[in-house]
């Protein structure tokens, strides 16, 4: 068909990368209308405190929640910035100085111009799509397949959170520098471009200084050394010799990663104690145990359906995820097999994407982690279409690809392009409404400053901690302390055995969602009889099932009816006053719907 040939010619044009970048940025433009959300408020408060001489740490620690210092964690628990179940040695400290510098500039110079901050994210995304297009054009040997892969990457709706959330700029910056490092290395090895020997390690260092996700570069570099470079002109050398030579050429890049990891560890960065973030070095046992489920969810989100967030928000069966992911991978490899035998670049993209999935398992599953995975998976999906239309192959060789090509084009091109802007708008509206309702329900009278705010159930666990910086935006009074008794989206039975105590029995137990496990992972379970002693109150674990507390007793020094305590509970999407049951009485708190993800 003439129109198909014209489309193929446009996709094959090396300049198509510019058009793909423009399309991707255009679809993302609804992000310009979004304001600050979640971590953005925290970053703004951090910068403003630093400008007034009250910095909690150096400017490059903008992505540090806690350093692992037990005294610091205890102080945060005392005021309510961290819940009582926080692991004493909890560490959530990420080294992203380049990204931190851009946020400091934002909030120091134009703190009210959220649109400008979003515009920077769009610029980084446009640069990323363009760089991906140039890389795929080289790795896939040019042609329309590289153009289609670039377009699939540009319109991938999994990128909506990353681009639409200001605080996620670190992932965009890191990905741009990773792709530039891959380009420099390819030019150095393929074309003999001598500056590439220096630009490759330099840009990789910049990628690591932007975000930890840059570690995924090792997977693509290894795939290139094993599959692409040995297939280049190599004279009379055997393939084994060429592979060894290609691997040796990686030592400057690998050295950068090793030096970064040693500095990262030596300076006290990384994660420990959390169920959301897991350091594969410090907590390798926990990482291995979580690996199958997290890889399965991320793989399905990349190749099929549903989104990665769905697995965290809904009680979906993880066995189904593992089976579904296995089936998707097998079908993809079988469909690509006729082309993989002769297209080393495509094989390297597929292997690189598989390796890039591993770093995503260090955090709770989310689409925002799939940016660099999409580099290789987009090439693989475009390869399926290429096999389906390859007239030189027998029908038996392209039958499976022909069956899959239609869904690939419909889902990953048409539906994704339509969904992308809507995802940004809908997520922004949902978070705005949620934050508005959360603040709307909080008390505003001046008496709150002399009271402890007791939250009987706070399913959005991040709300109590965000309370310490949200009032700066609306002038609300801060409570003396916040006491979060528990957090679950399920129903809770509340008993009052005496004047100073409550017994809470969450149906299904606490720690059933990623919000609560942010500060205590499964490797640090609470046991029956464990007690947490805080000033003016204490918590005792009375019952545990499957590692999750099913019954806890909270006891206050003052009677529960004392005017120094202000009681609230989360109901119907907002905080409302909680009516204490009489001594010997019982109250029931209904379950609530889940809310947007909050982790960094």
NUSE-971049 format. One line per 3 residues: number of its first residue (from 1); their letters; for each residue y, x, z of C-alpha. Coordinates in nm, 2 decimals, padded with zeros to 4 digits. Each point is the difference from the previous one (the first is absolute). Example, Ala and Ser with C-alpha at 12.3 -4.5 7.8 and 13.67 -1.06 7.14 Angstrom:
REM NUSE-971049
1	as	-00.45 01.23 00.78  00.34 00.14 -00.07
***
This chain:
REM NUSE-971049
1	xxx	00.00 00.00 00.00  00.34 00.14 -00.10  00.17 -00.10 00.33
4	xxx	-00.27 00.18 00.20  00.05 00.32 -00.20  00.38 -00.03 00.07
7	xxx	-00.07 -00.04 00.37  -00.23 00.29 00.00  00.26 00.21 -00.18
10	xxx	00.26 -00.08 00.26  -00.24 00.08 00.29  -00.09 00.33 -00.17
13	xxx	00.36 00.11 -00.03  00.07 00.28 00.25  00.33 -00.17 00.07
16	xxx	-00.18 -00.31 00.12  00.01 00.15 00.35  00.38 -00.09 00.01
19	xxx	-00.07 -00.36 -00.10  -00.28 -00.03 00.26  00.23 00.13 00.27
22	xxx	00.27 -00.24 -00.10  -00.25 -00.29 00.01  -00.12 00.10 00.34
25	xxx	00.35 00.03 00.14  00.11 -00.33 -00.15  -00.30 -00.19 00.16
28	xxx	00.09 00.16 00.33  00.37 -00.09 -00.01  -00.04 -00.30 00.25
31	xxx	-00.03 00.28 00.26  00.38 00.04 -00.03  00.05 -00.33 00.17
34	xxx	-00.22 00.09 00.30  00.16 00.13 00.32  -00.14 00.21 00.28
37	xxx	-00.34 -00.09 00.14  -00.24 00.11 00.27  00.02 00.39 00.02
40	xxx	00.33 00.00 -00.18  00.17 -00.14 00.31  -00.16 00.27 00.21
43	xxx	00.11 00.28 -00.23  00.36 -00.14 00.00  00.00 -00.01 00.38
46	xxx	-00.14 00.35 00.02  00.27 00.14 -00.24  00.28 -00.19 00.18
49	xxx	-00.12 00.13 00.34  00.00 00.35 -00.14  00.35 -00.03 -00.14
52	xxx	00.12 -00.10 00.35  -00.17 00.29 00.17  -00.30 -00.20 00.13
55	xxx	-00.27 00.13 -00.24  -00.36 -00.04 00.12  -00.09 00.31 -00.20
58	xxx	00.08 00.22 -00.30  00.11 -00.18 -00.32  -00.32 00.08 -00.18
61	xxx	-00.20 -00.19 00.27  00.12 -00.33 -00.14  -00.36 -00.10 -00.06
64	xxx	-00.12 00.08 00.35  -00.09 -00.29 00.22  -00.15 00.21 00.28
67	xxx	-00.08 00.37 00.03  -00.31 -00.04 00.22  00.18 00.09 00.32
70	xxx	-00.15 -00.21 00.28  00.32 -00.02 00.20  00.20 -00.12 -00.31
73	xxx	-00.27 -00.27 -00.07  00.01 -00.10 00.37  00.38 -00.04 -00.02
76	xxx	-00.04 -00.21 -00.31  -00.26 -00.22 00.17  00.23 -00.04 00.30
79	xxx	00.29 -00.15 -00.19  -00.23 -00.20 -00.24  00.06 00.20 -00.32
82	xxx	-00.38 00.07 00.01  -00.26 -00.25 00.13  -00.21 00.06 00.30
85	xxx	-00.31 00.08 -00.20  00.16 00.31 -00.16  -00.22 00.31 00.01
88	xxx	00.17 00.24 00.23  -00.02 00.29 -00.25  00.09 -00.22 -00.30
91	xxx	00.15 00.21 -00.28  00.16 -00.16 -00.31  00.22 00.27 -00.14
94	xxx	00.04 00.07 -00.37  00.18 00.29 -00.16  00.21 -00.12 -00.29
97	xxx	00.32 00.20 00.00  00.11 -00.07 -00.36  -00.05 -00.37 00.03
100	xxx	00.17 00.00 00.35  00.30 00.18 -00.15  00.06 -00.27 -00.26
103	xxx	-00.02 -00.27 00.27  00.24 00.19 00.23  00.25 00.02 -00.29
106	xxx	-00.05 -00.37 -00.07  00.07 -00.12 00.36  00.26 00.26 00.07
109	xxx	00.22 -00.07 -00.31  -00.07 -00.35 -00.11  -00.20 -00.18 00.27
112	xxx	00.10 -00.35 -00.13  -00.09 00.07 -00.36  -00.37 -00.09 00.00
115	xxx	00.02 -00.06 -00.38  00.08 00.36 -00.05  -00.30 00.11 00.20
118	xxx	-00.22 -00.22 -00.20  00.16 00.13 -00.32  -00.11 00.35 00.10
121	xxx	-00.36 -00.13 00.04  00.03 -00.14 -00.35  00.12 00.33 -00.14
124	xxx	-00.29 00.18 00.16  -00.24 -00.25 -00.15  00.15 00.03 -00.34
127	xxx	-00.04 00.38 00.02  -00.36 -00.04 00.12  -00.10 -00.23 -00.29
130	xxx	00.16 00.24 -00.25  -00.17 00.30 00.15  -00.33 -00.19 00.01
133	xxx	00.04 -00.08 -00.37  00.06 00.37 -00.09  -00.30 00.11 00.20
136	xxx	-00.24 -00.26 -00.14  00.13 00.08 -00.35  -00.12 00.36 00.05
139	xxx	-00.32 -00.07 00.19  -00.12 -00.28 -00.23  00.10 00.18 -00.32
142	xxx	00.28 -00.23 -00.10  -00.07 -00.32 -00.19  00.04 -00.36 00.10
145	xxx	-00.24 00.02 00.29  00.24 00.22 00.19  00.28 -00.24 -00.07
148	xxx	-00.20 -00.30 00.12  -00.10 00.19 00.32  00.37 00.07 00.07
151	xxx	00.09 -00.36 -00.05  -00.28 -00.12 00.23  00.13 00.24 00.26
154	xxx	00.36 -00.12 -00.04  -00.08 -00.37 00.05  -00.26 00.04 00.27
157	xxx	00.08 -00.26 00.26  -00.15 00.22 00.27  00.32 00.21 -00.02
160	xxx	00.22 -00.29 00.12  -00.01 00.09 00.37  00.06 00.37 -00.06
163	xxx	00.30 -00.06 -00.23  00.14 -00.30 00.18  00.00 00.15 00.35
166	xxx	00.27 00.26 00.07  -00.21 00.18 00.26  -00.28 00.06 -00.25
169	xxx	00.22 00.23 -00.21  -00.20 00.29 00.13  -00.30 -00.11 -00.20
172	xxx	00.20 -00.03 -00.32  00.16 00.34 00.05  -00.34 00.16 00.08
175	xxx	-00.16 -00.16 -00.31  00.28 00.13 -00.23  -00.04 00.35 00.12
178	xxx	-00.38 -00.01 -00.02  00.01 -00.11 -00.36  00.26 00.27 -00.08
181	xxx	-00.24 00.26 00.17  -00.29 -00.13 -00.22  00.22 00.03 -00.31
184	xxx	00.11 00.35 00.09  -00.35 00.11 00.06  -00.13 -00.16 -00.33
187	xxx	00.28 00.17 -00.20  -00.07 00.33 00.17  -00.37 -00.01 -00.08
190	xxx	00.00 -00.18 -00.33  00.31 00.14 -00.16  00.04 00.33 00.19
193	xxx	00.34 -00.11 00.14  00.07 00.27 00.25  00.26 -00.19 00.22
196	xxx	-00.28 -00.26 00.07  -00.17 00.26 00.22  00.30 -00.03 00.24
199	xxx	00.11 -00.36 -00.07  -00.34 -00.13 00.08  -00.02 00.13 00.36
202	xxx	00.37 -00.07 00.06  -00.02 -00.37 -00.11  -00.32 -00.04 00.20
205	xxx	00.18 00.14 00.31  00.28 -00.25 -00.06  -00.25 -00.28 -00.03
208	xxx	-00.16 00.09 00.33  00.35 00.02 00.16  00.05 -00.36 -00.12
211	xxx	-00.32 -00.15 00.12  -00.36 00.06 00.10  -00.13 -00.20 -00.29
214	xxx	00.07 00.31 -00.22  -00.34 00.13 00.12  -00.15 -00.22 -00.28
217	xxx	00.12 00.27 -00.24  -00.30 00.21 00.09  -00.23 -00.26 -00.15
220	xxx	00.17 00.00 -00.33  00.04 00.38 -00.01  -00.37 00.04 00.08
223	xxx	-00.09 -00.25 -00.27  00.22 00.18 -00.25  -00.16 00.34 00.08
226	xxx	-00.35 -00.14 -00.03  00.03 -00.22 -00.31  00.32 00.06 -00.20
229	xxx	00.08 00.37 00.01  -00.36 00.12 -00.09  00.01 -00.22 -00.31
232	xxx	00.31 00.18 -00.13  -00.03 00.29 -00.24  -00.19 00.26 00.20
235	xxx	-00.12 00.26 -00.25  -00.35 00.11 00.04  -00.01 -00.05 00.38
238	xxx	-00.26 -00.23 00.13  00.10 -00.33 00.16  -00.10 00.13 00.34
241	xxx	00.24 00.30 -00.03  00.28 -00.24 -00.11  -00.06 -00.23 00.29
244	xxx	00.02 00.29 00.25  00.31 00.13 -00.17  00.16 -00.35 00.03
247	xxx	-00.09 -00.03 00.36  00.14 00.35 00.08  00.33 -00.11 -00.17
250	xxx	00.03 -00.27 00.27  00.04 00.24 00.29  00.38 00.00 00.01
253	xxx	00.00 -00.38 00.02  -00.28 -00.01 00.25  00.18 00.26 00.21
256	xxx	00.31 -00.23 00.01  -00.22 -00.28 00.14  -00.17 00.23 00.25
259	xxx	00.33 00.14 00.12  00.14 -00.36 00.03  -00.30 -00.11 00.20
262	xxx	00.03 00.29 00.24  00.37 -00.06 00.06  -00.06 -00.37 00.03
265	xxx	-00.26 00.05 00.27  00.18 00.28 00.17  00.32 -00.20 00.03
268	xxx	-00.18 -00.29 00.16  00.01 -00.25 -00.29  -00.27 -00.25 -00.10
271	xxx	-00.18 -00.29 00.16  -00.21 -00.04 00.31  -00.13 -00.30 00.19
274	xxx	00.10 -00.26 -00.26  -00.22 -00.25 -00.18  00.25 -00.02 -00.29
277	xxx	00.05 00.37 -00.07  -00.29 00.24 00.04  00.02 00.38 -00.04
280	xxx	-00.32 00.11 -00.19  00.02 00.34 00.17  00.07 -00.10 00.36
283	xxx	-00.21 -00.32 00.00  -00.25 00.06 -00.28  -00.27 -00.22 00.16
286	xxx	00.23 -00.30 00.00  00.12 00.08 -00.35  -00.36 00.01 -00.13
289	xxx	-00.08 -00.33 00.17  00.30 -00.17 -00.16  -00.04 00.16 -00.34
292	xxx	-00.25 -00.25 -00.17  00.20 -00.31 00.08  00.34 00.15 -00.07
295	xxx	-00.11 00.15 -00.33  -00.17 -00.32 -00.11  00.32 -00.21 00.07
298	xxx	00.22 00.25 -00.18  -00.24 00.03 -00.29  -00.01 -00.38 -00.05
301	xxx	00.38 -00.02 00.03  00.03 00.26 -00.27  -00.26 -00.13 -00.25
304	xxx	-00.03 -00.37 00.07  00.10 -00.24 00.27  00.14 -00.07 00.27
307	xxx	00.29 00.21 00.12  -00.08 00.26 00.27  00.22 -00.19 00.25
310	xxx	-00.24 -00.30 -00.03  -00.28 00.19 00.16  00.22 00.08 00.30
313	xxx	00.15 -00.35 00.03  -00.31 -00.22 -00.04  -00.34 00.01 00.16
316	xxx	-00.18 00.10 -00.33  -00.35 00.14 00.02  00.00 00.38 -00.04
319	xxx	-00.35 00.00 -00.13  00.13 -00.20 -00.29  00.27 00.25 -00.06
322	xxx	-00.24 00.29 -00.01  -00.23 -00.18 -00.24  00.28 -00.12 -00.22
325	xxx	00.16 00.35 -00.01  -00.34 00.15 -00.09  -00.05 -00.25 -00.28
328	xxx	00.35 00.05 -00.13  -00.04 00.38 -00.02  -00.34 -00.02 -00.17
331	xxx	00.13 -00.24 -00.26  00.30 00.22 -00.06  -00.20 00.31 -00.05
334	xxx	-00.25 -00.17 -00.22  00.27 -00.15 -00.22  00.18 00.34 -00.03
337	xxx	-00.32 00.21 -00.05  00.03 00.02 -00.38  00.35 00.14 00.03
340	xxx	-00.05 00.21 00.31  -00.25 00.22 -00.19  00.27 00.12 -00.24
343	xxx	00.33 -00.06 00.18  00.02 00.26 00.28  00.35 -00.11 00.09
346	xxx	-00.11 -00.36 00.06  -00.29 00.13 00.21  00.25 00.21 00.21
349	xxx	00.22 -00.30 00.05  -00.30 -00.20 00.13  -00.12 00.28 00.23
352	xxx	00.35 00.07 00.12  00.06 -00.37 00.09  -00.33 -00.01 00.19
355	xxx	00.11 00.31 00.20  00.34 -00.15 00.05  -00.16 -00.29 00.18
358	xxx	-00.11 00.22 00.28  00.35 00.06 00.15  00.07 -00.37 -00.01
361	xxx	-00.28 -00.05 00.26  00.21 00.19 00.26  00.21 -00.32 00.04
364	xxx	-00.08 -00.38 00.02  -00.06 -00.14 -00.35  00.32 -00.08 -00.19
367	xxx	00.12 -00.02 -00.35  00.28 00.25 00.09  -00.26 00.27 00.02
370	xxx	-00.13 -00.04 -00.35  00.29 00.16 -00.20  -00.18 00.33 -00.09
373	xxx	-00.33 -00.18 -00.03  00.16 -00.21 -00.28  00.07 00.32 -00.20
376	xxx	-00.37 00.04 -00.08  -00.11 -00.36 00.02  00.26 -00.11 -00.26
379	xxx	-00.15 00.25 -00.24  -00.35 -00.12 00.08  00.10 -00.37 -00.07
382	xxx	00.17 00.10 -00.32  -00.32 00.19 -00.09  -00.20 -00.33 00.03
385	xxx	00.22 -00.16 -00.26  -00.03 00.31 -00.22  -00.38 -00.02 00.01
388	xxx	00.00 -00.37 -00.08  00.20 00.05 -00.32  -00.16 00.32 -00.11
391	xxx	-00.16 -00.10 -00.34  -00.19 00.33 -00.02  -00.22 -00.10 00.29
394	xxx	-00.30 -00.23 -00.03  00.04 -00.34 00.14  -00.26 00.08 00.27
397	xxx	00.22 00.29 00.11  00.31 -00.21 00.04  -00.14 -00.34 00.10
400	xxx	00.08 00.04 00.37  00.35 00.14 -00.07  00.06 -00.29 -00.24
403	xxx	-00.08 -00.25 00.28  00.22 00.19 00.25  00.30 00.07 -00.23
406	xxx	00.13 -00.36 00.00  00.02 -00.02 00.38  00.15 00.34 00.02
409	xxx	00.28 -00.09 -00.24  00.06 -00.35 00.16  -00.02 00.11 00.36
412	xxx	00.14 00.35 00.00  00.26 -00.05 -00.27  00.10 -00.36 -00.05
415	xxx	-00.06 -00.14 00.35  00.12 00.32 00.17  00.33 00.01 -00.19
418	xxx	00.06 -00.37 00.09  -00.10 00.05 00.37  00.19 00.32 00.06
421	xxx	00.36 -00.14 00.05  -00.13 -00.31 00.17  -00.19 00.22 00.25
424	xxx	00.32 00.18 00.09  00.20 -00.32 00.05  -00.27 -00.19 00.19
427	xxx	-00.08 00.29 00.23  00.37 00.05 00.07  00.06 -00.36 00.07
430	xxx	-00.30 -00.02 00.23  00.11 00.30 00.20  00.36 -00.12 00.02
433	xxx	-00.12 -00.34 00.12  -00.23 00.16 00.25  00.26 00.23 00.14
436	xxx	00.25 -00.28 00.01  -00.23 -00.23 00.19  -00.10 00.28 00.24
439	xxx	00.36 00.07 00.09  00.10 -00.36 00.00  -00.25 -00.09 00.27
442	xxx	00.11 00.28 00.24  00.23 -00.09 00.28  00.37 00.11 -00.05
445	xxx	00.15 -00.06 00.34  00.14 00.29 00.20  -00.24 -00.06 00.29
448	xxx	-00.27 00.15 -00.22  00.14 00.35 00.07  -00.11 -00.04 00.36
451	xxx	-00.34 -00.14 -00.07  -00.34 00.12 -00.12  -00.10 -00.19 -00.32
454	xxx	-00.37 -00.09 00.02  -00.17 -00.08 -00.33  -00.32 -00.17 00.08
457	xxx	-00.12 00.04 -00.35  00.18 00.18 -00.28  -00.22 00.01 -00.31
460	xxx	00.25 00.21 -00.20  -00.04 00.29 00.23  00.29 00.19 -00.16
463	xxx	00.25 -00.27 00.11  00.03 00.12 00.36  00.06 00.36 -00.10
466	xxx	00.25 -00.10 -00.28  00.19 -00.20 00.26  00.16 00.33 00.12
469	xxx	00.18 00.06 -00.33  00.04 -00.35 -00.15  00.27 -00.10 00.25
472	xxx	00.23 00.26 -00.14  00.02 -00.22 -00.31  00.08 -00.33 00.16
475	xxx	00.15 00.08 00.35  -00.29 -00.15 00.20  -00.05 00.10 00.36
478	xxx	-00.29 00.23 00.08  -00.24 -00.09 00.27  -00.05 00.25 00.29
481	xxx	-00.36 00.05 -00.11  -00.25 -00.17 -00.23  -00.35 -00.09 00.13
484	xxx	-00.24 -00.09 -00.28  -00.31 -00.14 00.16  -00.21 -00.02 -00.31
487	xxx	00.00 -00.03 -00.38  -00.24 -00.20 -00.21  00.02 -00.25 -00.28
490	xxx	-00.28 -00.20 00.16  00.03 -00.26 00.28  00.04 00.12 00.36
493	xxx	-00.10 -00.17 00.33  00.24 00.08 00.28  -00.12 -00.05 00.36
496	xxx	00.22 00.05 00.32  -00.23 00.09 00.29  00.29 00.07 00.24
499	xxx	00.38 00.02 00.02  00.02 00.35 -00.15  -00.28 00.02 -00.25
502	xxx	-00.11 -00.13 -00.34  -00.34 00.03 -00.16  00.01 -00.01 -00.38
505	xxx	-00.31 -00.07 -00.21  00.07 00.05 -00.37  -00.26 -00.18 -00.22
508	xxx	-00.17 00.28 -00.19  00.17 00.27 00.21  00.30 00.22 -00.05
511	xxx	00.03 00.28 -00.25  -00.12 -00.22 -00.29  00.29 00.09 -00.24
514	xxx	00.16 00.32 -00.12  00.32 -00.07 00.20  -00.16 00.04 00.34
517	xxx	-00.22 00.30 -00.11  00.31 00.19 -00.11  00.01 00.14 00.36
520	xxx	-00.37 00.00 00.09  -00.28 00.06 -00.25  -00.37 -00.08 00.03
523	xxx	-00.07 00.36 00.11  00.19 -00.07 00.32  -00.15 -00.33 00.14
526	xxx	00.10 -00.16 00.32  -00.29 -00.08 00.24  -00.05 -00.25 00.28
529	xxx	00.17 00.12 00.31  00.27 00.21 -00.18  00.34 -00.05 00.15
532	xxx	00.35 00.08 -00.13  00.26 00.04 00.27  00.36 -00.04 -00.09
535	xxx	00.31 -00.06 00.21  00.02 -00.35 00.13  -00.33 -00.11 -00.16
538	xxx	-00.36 00.10 -00.09  -00.27 -00.09 -00.24  -00.38 00.00 00.07
541	xxx	-00.27 -00.05 -00.26  -00.25 -00.27 00.12  -00.21 -00.05 -00.31
544	xxx	-00.08 00.18 -00.33  -00.20 -00.10 -00.30  -00.07 00.22 -00.30
547	xxx	00.27 00.25 00.12  00.27 -00.27 00.03  00.14 -00.13 00.33
550	xxx	-00.09 -00.36 00.05  00.15 -00.05 00.34  00.29 00.18 00.18
553	xxx	00.17 -00.05 00.33  00.38 00.07 00.02  00.16 00.02 00.34
556	xxx	00.37 00.03 00.08  00.15 00.12 00.32  00.24 -00.30 00.00
559	xxx	-00.12 -00.36 -00.01  -00.03 -00.12 -00.36  00.27 -00.27 00.07
562	xxx	00.25 00.27 00.11  00.33 -00.03 -00.19  -00.03 00.37 -00.10
565	xxx	-00.27 -00.10 -00.24  00.07 -00.18 -00.33  -00.31 -00.15 -00.16
568	xxx	-00.04 -00.04 -00.38  -00.29 -00.05 -00.24  -00.05 00.00 -00.37
571	xxx	-00.05 -00.35 -00.15  00.05 -00.13 -00.35  00.15 00.32 -00.13
574	xxx	00.25 00.07 00.27  00.03 00.07 00.37  00.05 -00.30 00.23
577	xxx	00.02 -00.03 00.38  -00.34 00.00 00.17  -00.07 -00.25 00.28
580	xxx	-00.21 00.17 00.27  -00.30 -00.20 00.12  00.00 -00.07 00.37
583	xxx	-00.22 00.21 00.23  -00.36 -00.08 -00.08  00.11 -00.16 -00.33
586	xxx	-00.08 00.09 -00.37  00.21 00.00 -00.32  -00.11 00.04 -00.36
589	xxx	00.19 00.19 -00.27  -00.11 -00.10 -00.35  -00.07 00.25 -00.27
592	xxx	00.26 00.09 -00.26  00.02 00.12 -00.36  00.02 00.37 -00.08
595	xxx	00.32 00.17 -00.11  00.09 00.28 -00.24  -00.13 00.35 00.07
598	xxx	00.22 00.22 00.20  -00.14 00.36 00.01  00.21 00.28 -00.15
***
